[in-house]
Amino acid sequence: MYKKLKPQFALRGWYGLPYGIMDTKTGQTGFIDAVAFQAASFCDGKMNLDSPLVLPAHREAVAKLESAGVVEDCLPGTELEPWQKYCRSSGRYAASAHWSITGRCNLRCRHCYMSAPQAKYGELTTADCLRIVDQIAAAGIGQVSLTGGEPLVRADFWQLVDALLERRIVIRQIYTNGLLVTDELLAGLKTRGINCSFSLSFDGCGCHDWMRGLSGAEEAVIAAIRLLRSHGFGVGVETVLYTDNLAHMKETYELMKSLGVSHWKTSPAMNVGNWQQEQGEYDLPIDTLYAAYLDLISLHQADGAPLDMMLGGFYFGRRGSKDVMIPLVKFDGTDTALRQVLCRSCRVNLHIMADGKLLPCIPMTGSAVEAEMPSLLETTIAEALAGSRFFDVIDMKLSDVLANNPECAACEYRLRCGGGCHACGMAFGGSLYSADPYSCFFFKNGYEQKVKDQVALHQRK
């Protein structure tokens, strides 16, 4: 009896996580124990699974892999593709990379984290970008999201896309302002078998042009959403909130619903990048923001949750589901929280800046941490994940914050809050250990219960 991995699967490993099977169609990796992994390695077309060398536990594991659709029957001597064979990265595991392939943009957004209107971070050469593609593959990262600046302004966009595909790296999402979304672009993606989703920015009905610095930008992004939906691509929308567009959020919600948007995320403008030039003039008071969020939760719940909706860390309601998450509630309130990673997203989702630096997340652009981060022109992703200042930051634990922030250490909510978003904390407090004021206000003013009460009110009906 001979079996082999199905063509889409590959054996992968990382420091500390040596046994993984990657699905190259989705870019996702499943982790298994040593016995199951050895059984999977026997499925190479060469090992006779009826051999006495194959233990009953291995045969049982092979049966489970077959039931899961990972392995299949084959003729003796059938070869695996070279890329399917076991490859172990010297670094720790990361699931995806969020890659700013350019720091240039065709809009002049007032709130831009990376000051793209001024092309502050420029863009790397094609050759340097191709080396980064190789690094992504060598680090065992299966998924990439492409962003900018505006990623579609790169003249070599398709060359980078094809390089990712050649290395079986899944393009999960493209972030764009929509101005360059065309039938030709979407045909090019379909021809390559890319079924990614798109994330577009839309800053409120009647307000988008002001934030984006271009007359007609609102009309253009709505047209782009319609075009994407007509071609069958999934569309998510992100909205940055400030004083003048908050009153338009219910109207904006209705528009997102009518356009068939699958995911809508809102967050307040942060005091980084270009937004610093506004000098706080348009910043929302937290209580005003949270009152608006409670109104949107009521609307979303009463409406049967027609789309995923994420209101910062305040609320996440999944489409068509009564299940609700409150991302600001990070931990369970027990001492086990002390050993938990502060930001699970930063820990497994890397950000590659337009100038080639690794950064825990986009909102840390321009922060003190940015200057400490490694450049992929001087090191590799795997090396950075094996041990570096970058890894220290993404692997930071709650105990690290409490040891460096006396206010958080004395707070009664410390084992549930974890200090909130530390990119936001840096924007307000200047330190990696500074508390996120949005999280502080949330817990100290009872908003966890207010969110739960608002949800329960509608779910009882």
C-alpha positions in Angstrom: 0.0 0.0 0.0 1.5 3.3 -1.2 0.3 6.8 -0.6 1.5 10.3 -1.1 0.6 13.9 -0.1 -1.9 15.4 -2.4 -0.4 18.0 -4.8 -1.5 21.0 -2.7 0.2 19.9 0.5 3.8 20.3 1.8 5.7 19.3 4.9 7.0 22.3 6.9 8.5 23.1 10.2 9.9 26.0 12.3 11.9 26.5 15.4 9.8 25.3 18.2 7.0 24.1 15.9 8.7 21.3 13.8 5.6 19.4 12.6 3.4 21.2 10.1 1.5 20.5 6.9 0.9 23.5 4.7 -2.0 23.8 2.3 -0.6 25.8 -0.5 -4.1 26.6 -1.9 -5.0 28.5 1.2 -1.6 29.3 2.6 -2.6 27.9 6.0 -0.7 25.4 8.1 -2.0 22.7 10.4 0.2 21.5 13.2 0.3 17.8 14.3 2.2 15.6 16.7 5.4 13.7 16.0 3.7 10.4 15.2 1.3 11.9 12.8 4.1 13.9 11.1 6.2 10.7 10.7 3.2 9.0 9.2 2.8 11.9 6.8 6.5 11.6 5.8 5.8 8.0 5.0 3.3 9.2 2.4 6.0 9.8 -0.2 5.2 7.2 -2.8 8.2 5.1 -1.8 7.3 3.7 1.6 5.2 0.5 1.6 2.7 1.2 4.4 2.2 -2.5 4.8 5.9 -2.8 5.8 6.6 -4.0 9.4 8.5 -0.7 9.8 5.2 1.1 9.8 3.7 0.8 13.3 -0.1 0.5 13.9 -0.1 4.1 15.3 1.4 5.3 12.0 -1.3 3.5 9.9 -4.0 5.0 12.1 -2.5 8.4 11.6 -2.3 7.9 7.8 -6.0 6.9 7.8 -6.9 10.1 9.5 -4.8 12.1 7.0 -6.6 10.4 4.2 -10.0 11.1 5.8 -9.0 14.7 6.0 -8.1 14.8 2.3 -4.4 15.3 2.8 -3.0 12.1 1.3 -4.1 9.8 -1.5 -3.3 6.4 -3.1 -0.5 6.2 -5.6 1.6 3.8 -7.6 4.9 2.6 -6.0 7.8 4.9 -6.7 5.6 8.0 -7.4 7.7 11.1 -6.6 6.6 14.0 -4.5 7.3 17.4 -6.0 10.6 18.8 -4.5 8.7 21.7 -2.8 6.4 19.2 -1.0 9.3 17.6 0.9 10.1 18.6 4.4 11.6 22.1 4.8 12.3 23.6 8.2 12.9 27.3 8.8 15.5 28.4 11.3 13.1 31.1 12.6 9.9 30.9 14.5 6.5 30.5 12.9 4.6 33.4 11.2 1.4 32.8 9.4 1.3 35.8 7.0 3.0 39.0 5.9 1.3 42.3 5.4 3.6 43.9 2.8 3.7 47.6 1.8 5.2 47.1 -1.7 5.4 50.9 -2.2 5.4 54.0 -0.1 3.9 56.0 -3.0 0.2 56.8 -3.5 -2.1 58.6 -5.9 -4.1 60.3 -3.1 -3.3 62.8 -0.4 -4.8 61.3 2.7 -4.8 63.5 5.7 -4.4 60.6 8.1 -1.9 58.4 6.3 0.3 56.4 8.8 3.3 56.4 6.5 3.0 59.9 4.9 2.5 58.3 1.5 1.5 61.6 -0.2 5.1 62.7 0.5 6.5 59.2 -0.4 8.4 59.3 2.8 9.4 55.6 2.6 9.8 55.4 -1.2 9.8 52.0 -2.7 12.4 49.2 -3.1 13.7 48.2 -6.5 12.2 45.2 -8.2 15.4 43.2 -7.5 15.1 43.9 -3.7 11.4 43.1 -3.7 12.1 39.7 -5.4 14.7 39.0 -2.7 12.0 39.7 -0.1 9.7 37.2 -1.9 12.4 34.6 -1.5 12.7 35.5 2.2 9.0 35.1 2.7 9.1 31.6 1.1 12.2 30.6 3.1 10.5 31.7 6.3 7.6 29.3 5.5 5.1 32.1 5.4 2.1 30.9 3.4 0.0 34.1 2.9 0.7 37.7 1.9 -1.5 40.8 1.9 -0.4 43.6 -0.5 -0.7 47.2 0.5 1.1 50.5 0.2 0.9 53.4 -0.1 -1.2 52.3 -3.1 0.1 48.9 -4.3 -1.4 49.3 -7.7 0.9 52.2 -8.6 3.9 49.9 -8.9 4.9 49.5 -12.5 6.2 45.9 -11.7 3.0 44.9 -9.8 2.4 41.8 -11.9 6.1 40.8 -11.7 5.8 40.7 -7.9 2.5 38.9 -8.0 3.9 36.2 -10.3 7.0 35.8 -8.2 4.8 35.2 -5.1 2.7 32.7 -7.1 5.7 30.8 -8.4 6.7 30.2 -4.7 3.2 29.1 -3.9 2.6 32.0 -1.6 -1.1 32.8 -1.4 -2.2 36.5 -2.0 -4.9 36.7 0.5 -5.9 40.4 0.3 -5.1 43.6 -1.7 -5.5 46.9 0.1 -6.3 49.7 -2.3 -8.0 53.1 -2.5 -10.0 51.9 -5.5 -8.9 54.4 -8.1 -6.9 51.9 -10.1 -9.3 49.0 -9.8 -10.3 48.1 -13.4 -11.7 45.3 -15.5 -8.2 44.6 -16.8 -6.7 44.3 -13.2 -9.4 41.9 -12.2 -9.1 39.8 -15.4 -5.3 39.6 -14.7 -6.0 38.2 -11.2 -8.6 35.7 -12.5 -6.2 34.5 -15.2 -3.7 33.7 -12.5 -6.3 31.9 -10.4 -6.1 34.5 -7.7 -9.3 34.7 -5.7 -8.2 37.2 -3.1 -10.4 39.7 -1.2 -10.0 43.5 -1.4 -9.9 46.0 1.4 -10.9 49.5 0.4 -10.9 52.7 2.4 -14.2 54.7 2.7 -14.4 57.4 5.2 -18.1 58.1 5.3 -20.9 59.4 3.0 -20.1 62.9 2.1 -16.8 62.9 3.9 -14.5 60.7 2.0 -13.1 63.4 -0.4 -12.0 65.6 2.4 -10.1 62.9 4.2 -8.5 61.6 1.0 -7.6 65.0 -0.5 -9.2 64.4 -3.9 -12.5 65.6 -5.3 -14.4 62.6 -6.7 -12.6 60.0 -4.6 -15.9 59.0 -2.9 -17.6 58.3 -6.2 -14.6 56.4 -7.5 -14.4 54.1 -4.5 -18.1 53.3 -4.6 -17.7 52.5 -8.3 -14.7 50.2 -7.5 -16.7 48.3 -4.9 -19.5 47.7 -7.4 -17.0 46.6 -10.0 -15.3 44.2 -7.6 -18.6 42.7 -6.5 -19.7 42.3 -10.1 -16.5 40.2 -10.7 -17.2 38.1 -7.6 -14.4 39.4 -5.4 -15.0 39.8 -1.7 -14.8 43.3 -0.5 -14.1 44.7 3.0 -14.1 48.4 3.9 -12.2 50.3 6.5 -13.3 53.7 7.8 -11.3 56.2 9.8 -13.4 58.2 12.2 -13.0 61.8 13.1 -15.3 64.6 14.3 -17.0 65.4 11.1 -17.8 62.0 9.7 -19.1 60.3 12.9 -22.7 61.6 12.4 -22.7 59.9 8.9 -21.9 56.4 10.2 -25.5 55.1 10.1 -25.8 56.3 6.5 -22.5 54.7 5.7 -23.5 51.4 7.3 -26.6 51.3 5.1 -24.5 52.0 2.0 -22.0 49.2 2.9 -24.9 46.8 3.3 -26.5 47.8 -0.1 -23.1 47.4 -1.8 -22.7 43.9 -0.6 -19.6 44.6 1.5 -18.7 41.5 3.6 -16.7 43.3 6.3 -16.8 46.8 7.7 -14.1 48.0 10.1 -13.9 51.4 11.8 -11.3 53.0 14.0 -10.5 56.5 15.1 -7.7 58.5 13.4 -4.4 58.0 15.3 -1.9 60.8 16.0 0.8 59.4 13.7 2.0 60.2 10.2 0.1 63.0 8.4 -2.6 63.2 11.0 -0.2 64.9 13.4 -0.5 68.0 11.1 -4.1 68.4 12.2 -2.9 69.0 15.8 -5.9 67.3 17.4 -8.5 69.5 15.8 -10.6 66.6 14.5 -9.9 64.0 17.2 -12.9 62.4 18.7 -13.4 62.3 22.5 -13.5 58.7 23.6 -17.0 59.0 25.2 -18.4 60.4 22.0 -16.9 57.6 20.0 -18.1 54.9 22.3 -21.7 56.3 22.4 -21.7 56.2 18.6 -20.4 52.6 18.7 -23.2 51.5 21.0 -25.7 53.0 18.5 -24.0 51.1 15.7 -24.1 47.8 17.7 -27.8 48.3 18.2 -28.3 48.9 14.5 -26.2 45.9 13.5 -27.9 43.5 16.0 -31.4 44.7 15.2 -30.6 44.2 11.5 -29.6 40.6 11.9 -25.8 41.2 11.4 -25.9 41.4 7.6 -22.1 41.9 7.4 -19.1 41.4 9.6 -18.7 44.6 11.6 -15.7 45.5 13.7 -15.7 48.7 15.7 -12.1 49.1 16.8 -11.5 46.7 19.7 -14.9 47.6 21.1 -17.1 45.1 19.2 -16.9 42.4 16.5 -20.1 40.9 15.2 -19.9 38.2 12.6 -22.3 38.2 9.7 -25.5 36.2 10.3 -24.3 35.1 13.7 -25.3 35.9 17.2 -21.7 35.3 18.4 -20.0 38.6 19.4 -16.5 39.3 20.4 -15.0 42.2 22.4 -11.4 42.3 21.3 -10.4 44.7 24.0 -11.1 41.9 26.5 -7.8 40.1 25.8 -7.5 37.8 28.8 -9.5 35.7 31.2 -8.6 37.6 34.3 -6.4 34.9 35.8 -2.7 34.8 36.3 -2.3 32.8 33.2 -2.7 36.2 31.4 0.8 37.1 32.6 2.4 34.6 30.2 0.3 35.5 27.2 1.5 37.4 24.2 0.1 40.9 24.2 -0.9 41.0 20.6 -1.6 37.7 18.9 -2.0 39.4 15.5 1.5 41.0 15.6 3.0 37.7 16.8 2.0 35.8 13.7 1.2 38.5 11.1 4.3 40.5 10.1 4.4 43.9 8.5 7.1 44.6 5.8 7.5 48.3 5.3 8.0 50.0 1.9 11.6 50.6 2.7 12.2 46.9 3.6 12.0 47.2 7.4 10.1 44.7 9.5 7.6 46.3 11.8 5.1 44.7 14.3 2.2 46.6 12.7 1.4 49.5 10.5 0.3 51.9 13.3 3.8 51.7 14.7 5.1 53.5 11.6 7.0 56.6 12.7 7.2 55.5 16.3 10.4 55.1 18.4 10.2 51.3 17.8 10.5 51.7 14.0 14.1 52.9 14.4 15.0 49.7 16.3 13.6 47.3 13.7 15.7 45.2 11.3 15.9 45.9 7.6 15.4 43.0 5.2 18.1 44.5 3.1 20.6 43.6 5.9 19.0 40.5 7.4 16.3 37.9 6.6 12.8 37.3 7.9 13.9 33.9 9.2 16.9 35.5 11.0 14.7 38.2 12.5 12.3 35.5 13.8 15.1 33.5 15.2 16.0 36.2 17.6 16.1 40.0 17.3 14.6 43.2 18.7 11.8 42.6 16.3 11.0 39.3 17.8 11.3 40.6 21.3 8.6 43.2 20.5 6.1 40.8 18.8 6.6 38.2 21.6 6.2 40.7 24.4 4.1 39.3 27.3 1.7 41.0 29.8 4.3 40.5 32.5 6.7 42.7 30.6 4.2 45.6 30.5 3.4 45.3 34.2 7.1 45.3 35.1 7.5 48.6 33.2 4.3 50.4 33.8 3.3 50.9 37.4 -0.1 52.3 36.6 -1.0 49.2 34.6 0.5 47.0 37.4 -1.8 48.6 39.9 -4.9 48.5 37.8 -7.7 46.1 38.8 -8.4 45.3 35.1 -4.8 44.4 34.2 -5.5 40.6 33.8 -8.2 41.3 31.3 -7.0 44.4 29.5 -3.3 43.8 29.0 -2.8 47.5 28.4 -4.9 47.5 25.2 -3.3 48.2 21.8 0.3 49.1 22.3 0.6 50.9 19.0 -2.1 53.1 20.2 -0.4 53.4 23.6 2.8 54.5 21.9 0.9 57.1 19.8 -0.4 58.7 23.1 2.2 57.9 25.6 5.4 57.5 23.6 6.5 54.2 25.1 6.1 50.6 24.1 4.7 50.0 27.6 2.3 52.9 27.6 -1.4 52.0 28.1 -3.9 52.4 25.4 -6.3 55.2 26.6 -9.2 53.6 24.6 -8.8 50.4 26.5 -8.4 52.2 29.9 -11.6 54.2 29.3 -13.4 51.0 28.2 -12.8 49.1 31.3 -12.9 51.9 33.9 -16.3 53.0 32.6 -18.0 49.7 32.4 -18.3 49.4 28.6 -17.8 45.6 28.6 -21.1 45.2 30.3 -22.7 48.0 28.2 -21.8 46.1 25.0 -23.1 42.8 26.4 -26.3 44.5 27.5 -26.8 46.1 24.1 -26.3 42.7 22.3 -28.5 40.9 24.8 -31.3 43.4 24.3 -31.7 42.6 20.7 -31.0 38.9 21.0 -33.9 38.5 23.4 -36.3 39.9 20.8 
